[in-house]
Amino acid sequence: MRRCVETASAVLAGSELQPEILPELCEINFGEWEERTFEEVQTANRARIQRWAKFDPAFRFPGGERLGHFLSRVKRAAMKVSSTPQRTIVVITHGGVIRLLICHFLGLPMRKYVLFEPEPASLTVINLFESRKGTLAALIPCSRCKGN
């Protein structure tokens, strides 16, 4: 969350706008798997990895969040974002949340989140319609982040 707040401060620098922090936009809590590589986790947790891969909403990261809870709160955030009267909305959040927001707004099953790979500091543009569904207008990587 700290990185998102710092990014929002930089984006809004010089404007009178104030960020609104939505707890629903936090990345999933990976619990004991936080900051570990997939290879590290996979070696010791094959059965759990398989449940996660099946996108089982009852799956819970060891010491972390249940997948179904994460999906529900991202959907709540999507509803809040899409119901605001502003024409342009900037959402600064994490990769997993971005993936699920894309699926939600495009009307895709949430398990299709693996089809999208937003890079850190990238820009994702979704054009929303009155139906609260949209089109993916852009998924632009941050060229300054290449190689870092």
N, C-alpha and C positions, 0 to 999 in steps of 0.2 A: 504494500500500500504506500510505503514511503516514496518509492520511485514514481508512483502515479501522482502523488501530491506534488512532488518536485517538478514533474513534467507539466502538470496543470499550472503551477506557478509561473513556469517559463513561458508557456503558451499565452497566459493571460497577463503577462507583464506589460505594464503601460495602459491597461484597460481598466475600466471601473467594474468589470465583471468579477464576481466571486464564485469559486467552485462550490458545487454542492456534492458532498461525499455521500454516496449510496453504498451502505455496507453490502448490499446484494451483489455489487460488482467486484467484490474481493475474489481472488483466485481460490480455487478449491484448497481446502486444508489437507495436505498430503500426510500430515501426522509424522510418523517415524520415517517416512520416505522423503520428507522435505530435504531438498538440496543434495539428494543422492542421485546417481546416474541410473538410467534404466537397467544397465547391465548389473550394477550392484544389487538392485532390488530384485531383479529377475532370478538371480542365482539362489537366493534364499527364500523366495516367495512364489514358486511356480503356480501353485493352486490359486493363490490370490490374483496373480497376474492374469490367469485365464478368466476368472470372474470379472475382472475389470475389463478385459478385452471383449467380453460378451455384453458389456454395457449394462450390467445388472444393477438396477436402481437401488437394490438392497446392499450392494457392495459398499463396504466402509474401509477406507484406508486405515491401517493399523495406527490407533491413537489419533485418527483424523476424522474427516467428514464423510458422511454417507453420500454416495453419488446422487441418489434421488433428491436429497436436500439441496445439493449444489444445483441440479437442474431446475428445481422449483424456484430457488431464489434468483437465478439468472432470468427465468421467465417473468418473475415479478419485476425485476429491473427493466426488462424489455417493455413491459406494459407501462411502467412509469415514464420511461424515455419517450415512447411513442404517443403518450397522451398529453405531453406538454404542448402548449400553444406555439412555442417558438418554431420557426421554419428551419433553422439550422441548429443542430445540437452537436456538441463535441463531447464524446465519451472517451475518457482515458482509463484504460483498464488492462488486464492481463491477457495473455494468449489464449488460455482455455476459455475464458469468458467471451473473448472476441469470436472464437470459433462457434460457440453455442449461440451467440447473438446472430451470427450470419445464418446459421441453420434456422433459428426461430423466425427471423424476418423473411427468409426465402421460402418458408413453409416446408423445409426439409426435416426428415426424422433427425432427432438430436444425435443419434449414433453416427451420423454422417460427418460429425465435427472433424474427423480425421482427414477429410478431404481438403481442409484448409490449413495453411501453415503461415500465420502472420508472424513476421520477424519482430524482434524487439525494436521499438521506436518506429514501426511501420505505420502506414496510414491505410485504413480500411474505410471505404465510402459506401454507404447503403442508402439508396433513395427509397423513402417510404411513401406509401400511398394512403388514402383515407381508410383503406381496409386494414391498415397496420401491417401489411405485407410489403415487400420491397424487392428491389433488384440490387445485385452487387455491382456497383459502378466502378470500383477500383480496389485493388489490393496492392499497395505500392510499398516496396521495401525501402528502408532508410539506407541510402547509399553510403552515408558516413559510417554506418555500423558494420559494413562489410569487413570481414577478417578480424573482428573484435569479439 
